[in-house]
Amino acid sequence: MARYFGTNGVRGTIDELAPELARRLAQAAGTYFKGGKILLARDCRLSGPVLHPAVVSGLVYAGCDVVDIGIASSPTAEFMVKRLKADGCIIITASHNPPEWNGLKAVDGNGIAVSKERGGEIEKLLDGPAPGGKAGRVTLHESATAEHIESIMSFVDRTKIKNKKPKIVLDCGNGTAALIAPKLMKALGCVILSLNSHMDGRFPGRPSEPAEANVKELVSLVKSSNSDAGIAWDGDGDRVIFVDEKGGYVIGDKVYALSILWKAAKLKTQNSKPEGDIVTTVATSKAVEDVAAKLGLKTRYTAIGAPYLSEEAAKGGVFMGGEEVGGVIWPESSLAKDGFLTAAKLAEALCEKPLSAWLKEVPAYFNVKKKLDADALAKKEIVARVLAHAKAGKLSYITVDGVRVNLKDAWVIVRASGTENYVRVFAEAKTESEAKRLADEYERIAKG
């Protein structure tokens, strides 16, 4: 049986994810969700209008009543699942991938993204019998973005932000962030400057992923305009990075660590203490665990991927969830990574002190990343070799996704790619030289 679901949904170019396959996948997902009310959203990619009717057709044929919220960010769509008491959701998006890609992201009625494993259950229904009963119907819900903005504003001190009026540069990346970020930040009372603030599925302003190399224009404008901060999102708005007032790029791990600090700081003003655990992936910087420990919070590690974070967060007892690419889950709002609630929290935090001052509270680490070519058999042998090394040396390790070896003020992870023929080796330490040494050492161990 062909496999289509990856770590977070189905993705591919238009020749790989053709309309007929999208229809079949949507029909199978509708059957998996047992009909009911299914939300549908899409991003602004050029192939969206082609895939959209195919997905509608598949869902309706499966007996689902489709609530179409139109073009919307992924955080908005996932937020609306709970609000509209939906039985599931499909978002037509390829997130941070290049413009020629698109995808289908599935979310269940509990707001939990469908993982690769659960996606396998949907795939089993692809060639099953046609669903019986009558077709579903389609209705439009056009206020989703406005409702999401209203909810986000309820989680921050709007009066404080309006009085301080932080000056922030927004880089919407020509994605769905353009639909929500400027409206939200203006409504909060921020003074904003905007880059790539119109939706364009070609992503002409910069690549969709807000990596440091892709946001140089944002860094430059933050410095030249004497702004308090800069913010950039990926194509569907679930990932977010910052730029401080000095033009320093704030990587996703630190965005998550800062979010933990900000939530705890606000609780302190309310004479409350943070409770629950921190949930993060095995590839996230130890800075997050360090920040959590200082606040008296334990860290739970998951496999890499948003579905695993939301699955763990759904178990309860979670203060916050997040991952290394700048995705932060605020459980009080939804189980989705929400780059817009995170941005609003930045605006609130800037009322207290500059972003560079906040960053001083986040421990500094350096990391080195390598890739080793390996076929399916070699992947298993490499991971097994590293695990044997950890056991023989009586080292502290985690095996939820590959092998992560925890060392004093450092860690190394060796894990197989789920979609390509290589193994990743990540090393992190307090100094760049030590991170490089560890990466080299574990590359040798991996190769045998």
C-alpha positions in Angstrom: 0.0 0.0 0.0 1.3 3.4 -0.9 2.1 5.7 1.9 1.1 9.4 1.7 1.0 10.8 5.2 4.2 12.2 6.6 5.0 13.6 10.0 2.2 16.2 9.7 -0.2 15.4 6.8 0.3 14.8 3.1 2.6 17.0 1.1 3.8 17.1 -2.5 4.0 19.0 -5.7 0.9 19.2 -7.9 1.9 16.3 -10.0 2.3 14.2 -6.8 -0.8 15.5 -4.9 -3.1 15.7 -7.9 -6.8 16.6 -7.5 -8.0 13.0 -7.8 -5.6 11.9 -5.0 -6.8 14.8 -2.9 -10.4 13.8 -3.5 -9.7 10.2 -2.5 -7.7 11.3 0.6 -10.5 13.7 1.7 -13.1 11.0 1.2 -11.0 8.5 3.3 -10.5 11.2 6.0 -14.2 11.9 6.0 -14.9 8.2 6.5 -12.2 8.1 9.3 -13.9 11.0 11.0 -17.2 9.1 10.7 -18.9 12.0 8.8 -20.1 14.8 10.9 -19.1 18.4 10.7 -15.7 19.0 9.0 -14.0 22.4 8.8 -12.1 23.2 5.6 -9.5 25.9 5.1 -6.7 26.6 2.6 -3.7 28.8 2.3 -3.0 31.1 -0.6 -0.9 28.7 -2.7 -1.6 28.8 -6.5 -2.8 25.2 -6.5 -5.3 25.8 -3.7 -8.2 26.6 -6.0 -7.5 23.3 -7.9 -7.4 21.1 -4.8 -10.2 22.8 -2.9 -13.1 21.5 -5.0 -11.6 18.1 -5.0 -11.4 18.0 -1.2 -15.0 19.3 -0.9 -16.1 16.6 -3.3 -14.4 13.8 -1.3 -15.8 15.1 2.1 -19.3 15.6 0.8 -19.3 12.1 -0.8 -18.2 10.6 2.5 -21.4 12.2 4.1 -19.6 15.1 5.8 -21.2 18.5 6.3 -18.4 20.8 5.3 -18.0 24.2 7.0 -15.7 26.2 4.6 -13.8 29.0 6.3 -12.0 30.0 3.1 -8.4 31.2 3.1 -7.2 31.2 6.6 -4.0 30.5 8.7 -3.6 27.1 10.1 -3.7 28.4 13.7 -7.1 30.0 12.8 -8.5 26.8 11.3 -7.4 24.7 14.3 -8.7 27.3 16.8 -12.1 27.1 15.1 -12.4 23.3 15.5 -13.2 23.7 19.2 -15.2 26.9 18.8 -17.5 25.4 16.1 -17.6 21.9 17.8 -16.4 20.3 14.6 -15.7 16.6 14.2 -12.5 17.3 12.3 -10.7 19.7 10.0 -8.7 19.6 6.8 -6.4 22.4 5.9 -5.0 22.6 2.3 -1.5 23.8 3.0 2.1 22.9 2.6 3.1 25.1 5.6 6.7 26.3 5.1 7.5 24.3 1.9 8.3 26.0 -1.5 5.4 27.5 -3.6 5.2 24.5 -6.0 4.2 22.3 -3.1 0.8 21.9 -1.4 -0.7 19.5 1.1 -3.5 18.3 3.2 -3.3 18.6 7.0 -5.9 16.7 9.0 -7.0 17.6 12.6 -9.4 15.6 14.7 -12.4 16.9 16.7 -10.2 17.2 19.8 -7.9 19.6 18.0 -5.1 17.1 17.7 -3.3 17.0 14.3 -3.3 13.6 12.7 0.1 11.9 12.9 1.8 9.6 10.4 0.6 6.6 12.3 -3.1 7.7 12.4 -2.7 8.8 8.8 -2.0 5.2 8.0 -5.5 4.3 9.2 -6.9 6.9 6.8 -4.8 5.4 4.0 -6.4 2.0 4.6 -9.7 3.5 3.7 -8.5 4.8 0.3 -9.6 1.8 -1.7 -12.5 0.7 0.5 -16.1 0.6 -0.5 -17.9 3.8 -1.3 -19.7 5.3 1.7 -23.4 4.7 1.9 -26.1 7.2 2.8 -26.7 10.7 1.4 -24.1 13.3 0.6 -23.3 16.1 3.0 -23.8 19.8 2.5 -21.5 22.8 2.3 -21.8 26.0 4.3 -19.6 29.1 4.5 -18.2 30.6 7.7 -16.5 33.9 6.8 -15.7 35.3 10.3 -13.1 32.8 11.4 -10.1 35.2 11.3 -12.0 37.9 13.1 -13.0 35.4 15.8 -9.5 34.2 16.2 -8.2 37.8 16.6 -10.8 38.5 19.2 -9.8 35.4 21.2 -6.1 36.3 21.0 -6.7 39.8 22.3 -8.4 38.3 25.4 -5.1 36.7 26.4 -3.0 39.9 26.6 -3.2 43.2 28.4 -4.5 45.5 25.6 -4.4 48.6 27.7 -0.7 48.2 28.6 0.1 47.6 24.9 -1.9 50.6 23.7 -0.2 52.8 26.3 3.3 51.6 25.4 2.7 51.4 21.6 5.7 49.1 20.7 7.0 49.6 17.2 7.2 46.2 15.4 8.1 45.2 11.9 5.9 42.4 10.5 7.2 40.1 7.7 4.1 38.2 6.6 6.1 36.3 3.9 3.2 36.7 1.4 1.4 33.9 3.3 -1.8 33.7 5.3 -0.1 35.8 8.1 -1.0 38.8 5.9 -4.6 38.0 6.6 -4.4 38.3 10.3 -1.1 39.7 11.7 -1.5 43.4 10.6 -5.1 43.5 11.8 -4.2 41.9 15.1 -1.2 44.0 15.9 -2.9 47.2 15.0 -5.9 46.3 17.1 -3.6 45.7 20.0 -2.2 49.2 19.7 1.2 48.5 18.2 2.9 50.8 15.7 3.6 48.5 12.7 5.7 48.5 9.6 5.0 45.6 7.1 7.0 43.5 4.7 5.5 41.1 2.2 2.1 41.9 3.6 -0.1 40.8 0.7 -1.0 37.2 0.0 0.7 35.7 -3.0 1.1 32.0 -3.4 4.3 32.4 -5.3 6.0 33.8 -2.2 7.8 36.5 -4.2 9.2 38.4 -1.2 11.2 35.6 0.4 11.1 31.8 0.8 8.2 30.7 3.0 10.4 29.3 5.8 11.5 32.2 8.1 15.1 31.0 8.4 17.8 33.5 9.3 19.1 33.6 5.7 15.5 34.4 4.4 14.7 37.4 6.6 17.6 39.7 6.0 15.3 42.4 4.8 13.4 42.2 8.1 16.6 42.4 10.1 17.7 45.5 8.1 14.4 47.3 8.5 14.2 46.6 12.3 17.6 48.4 12.7 17.0 51.2 10.2 13.6 52.1 11.6 14.6 51.8 15.3 11.8 49.4 15.9 11.4 47.4 19.1 11.3 44.1 17.4 10.6 42.2 14.2 8.3 39.2 13.6 8.2 36.7 10.7 5.9 33.8 10.0 6.0 30.8 7.6 3.4 30.2 4.9 0.5 29.1 7.1 1.4 31.1 10.2 2.1 28.3 12.8 5.8 29.0 12.9 7.2 32.3 14.1 10.6 33.9 14.7 11.7 37.2 16.2 14.3 39.8 15.6 15.4 41.9 18.6 15.8 45.7 18.6 19.5 45.3 17.8 18.9 43.2 14.7 19.6 39.9 16.4 17.8 36.9 14.9 15.9 34.9 17.6 15.8 31.2 16.6 12.7 29.1 17.2 14.0 27.4 20.3 14.5 30.7 22.0 11.0 31.9 20.9 9.6 29.0 22.8 11.8 29.6 25.8 10.8 33.2 25.9 7.1 32.3 25.7 7.5 30.1 28.8 9.1 33.0 30.6 6.4 35.5 29.5 3.5 33.2 30.6 5.2 32.6 34.0 5.9 36.3 34.5 2.3 37.2 33.9 1.1 34.6 36.4 3.5 36.2 38.9 1.7 39.5 38.6 -1.5 37.7 39.3 0.0 36.1 42.4 0.0 32.7 40.8 2.7 30.1 40.0 3.2 28.1 36.8 1.9 24.6 37.0 2.1 21.6 34.8 4.8 20.3 32.5 6.6 21.6 29.4 6.2 19.5 26.3 8.8 19.7 23.5 10.5 17.5 20.9 13.8 15.7 21.3 15.4 18.1 18.8 14.7 21.2 20.9 17.5 23.2 22.6 18.2 22.4 26.2 17.6 26.1 26.8 13.9 25.3 27.0 14.5 22.6 29.6 16.7 25.0 31.6 14.2 27.8 31.6 11.4 25.3 32.7 13.5 23.8 35.5 14.3 27.3 36.9 10.5 27.8 37.1 10.0 24.4 38.8 8.5 22.8 35.7 9.4 19.3 34.3 10.0 18.7 30.7 8.3 15.9 28.7 10.0 15.0 25.4 8.1 13.8 22.3 9.0 12.6 18.8 9.6 15.4 16.3 6.4 16.7 14.7 3.4 18.9 15.7 1.0 15.9 16.0 3.1 14.4 18.8 3.2 17.7 20.7 -0.6 18.1 20.5 -1.1 14.4 21.4 1.0 14.9 24.5 -0.6 18.3 25.4 -4.0 16.7 25.1 -3.2 14.4 28.0 -3.4 17.4 30.3 -1.2 18.8 33.0 0.7 20.9 30.5 1.9 24.4 31.0 3.0 24.9 27.4 4.1 23.0 24.3 6.5 23.9 21.6 9.2 22.9 19.2 12.6 24.0 17.8 11.2 25.6 14.6 9.3 28.4 16.5 6.0 26.7 17.0 4.3 27.4 20.4 1.2 25.7 21.8 -0.8 27.8 24.2 -3.2 25.2 25.7 -5.5 27.8 27.1 -6.4 28.7 23.4 -5.9 25.5 21.4 -3.7 22.5 20.9 -2.3 24.1 17.7 1.0 26.0 17.2 -0.2 29.6 17.1 2.3 32.1 15.7 -0.2 34.9 16.2 -0.9 34.4 19.9 2.9 34.2 20.3 3.3 37.5 18.5 0.7 39.1 20.7 2.6 37.9 23.8 5.8 39.5 22.4 4.0 42.8 22.1 2.9 42.5 25.8 6.4 41.5 26.9 7.9 44.5 25.2 6.0 46.8 27.5 8.1 45.5 30.4 11.6 45.5 28.8 13.4 45.2 25.5 13.6 41.9 23.7 17.4 41.8 24.1 16.9 42.1 27.8 14.4 39.2 27.9 16.9 37.1 25.9 19.5 37.4 28.7 17.2 35.1 30.7 17.5 32.4 28.1 20.7 30.2 28.4 23.0 30.3 25.4 23.7 27.1 23.5 25.4 26.3 20.1 24.4 23.5 17.8 25.9 21.7 14.8 23.8 19.7 12.4 25.0 16.9 10.0 23.4 14.5 7.5 24.6 11.0 6.7 23.5 9.2 3.5 21.7 6.0 4.4 19.1 3.6 2.9 16.4 2.0 5.0 18.6 -0.8 6.3 21.5 1.5 7.0 19.3 3.8 9.0 18.3 1.0 11.4 21.9 -0.1 11.8 23.1 3.4 12.5 20.5 4.2 15.1 21.1 0.7 16.7 24.9 1.4 16.8 24.4 4.7 18.6 21.9 3.1 21.1 24.4 0.3 21.8 27.1 3.0 22.5 24.8 4.8 24.9 23.9 1.6 26.8 27.6 0.4 26.9 28.7 3.8 28.3 25.7 3.9 30.8 24.8 7.3 29.4 21.5 9.0 29.9 19.4 8.7 26.7 15.9 9.0 25.2 14.6 6.8 22.4 11.2 8.4 21.5 12.6 9.4 18.1 16.0 8.0 17.2 18.5 8.2 20.1 19.1 11.4 22.1 22.1 11.2 24.4 21.9 13.7 27.3 25.3 14.9 28.6 26.3 17.6 31.0 25.3 20.9 29.5 25.0 19.2 26.1 23.1 16.6 24.0 23.3 14.7 20.8 20.5 13.2 18.7 20.9 10.6 15.9 17.6 10.0 14.1 16.6 8.6 10.7 14.7 10.8 8.3 11.1 9.6 7.8 11.0 10.6 4.2 14.5 10.7 2.8 17.6 8.4 2.6 19.7 10.0 5.3 20.3 10.1 9.1 20.5 13.4 11.0 23.1 14.0 13.6 22.4 17.1 15.8 24.7 18.2 18.6 24.3 21.0 21.1 26.7 22.4 23.8 27.6 25.5 25.7 30.4 26.3 23.2 30.5 26.0 19.4 33.7 24.0 19.5 32.2 21.5 21.9 29.1 21.1 19.8 31.3 20.5 16.7 33.4 17.9 18.7 30.3 16.0 19.7 28.9 16.1 16.2 32.1 14.7 14.8 32.4 12.1 17.6 28.8 10.8 17.0 29.2 10.8 13.3 32.2 8.4 13.7 30.1 6.3 16.1 27.2 6.3 13.6 29.4 5.2 10.8 31.0 2.5 12.9 
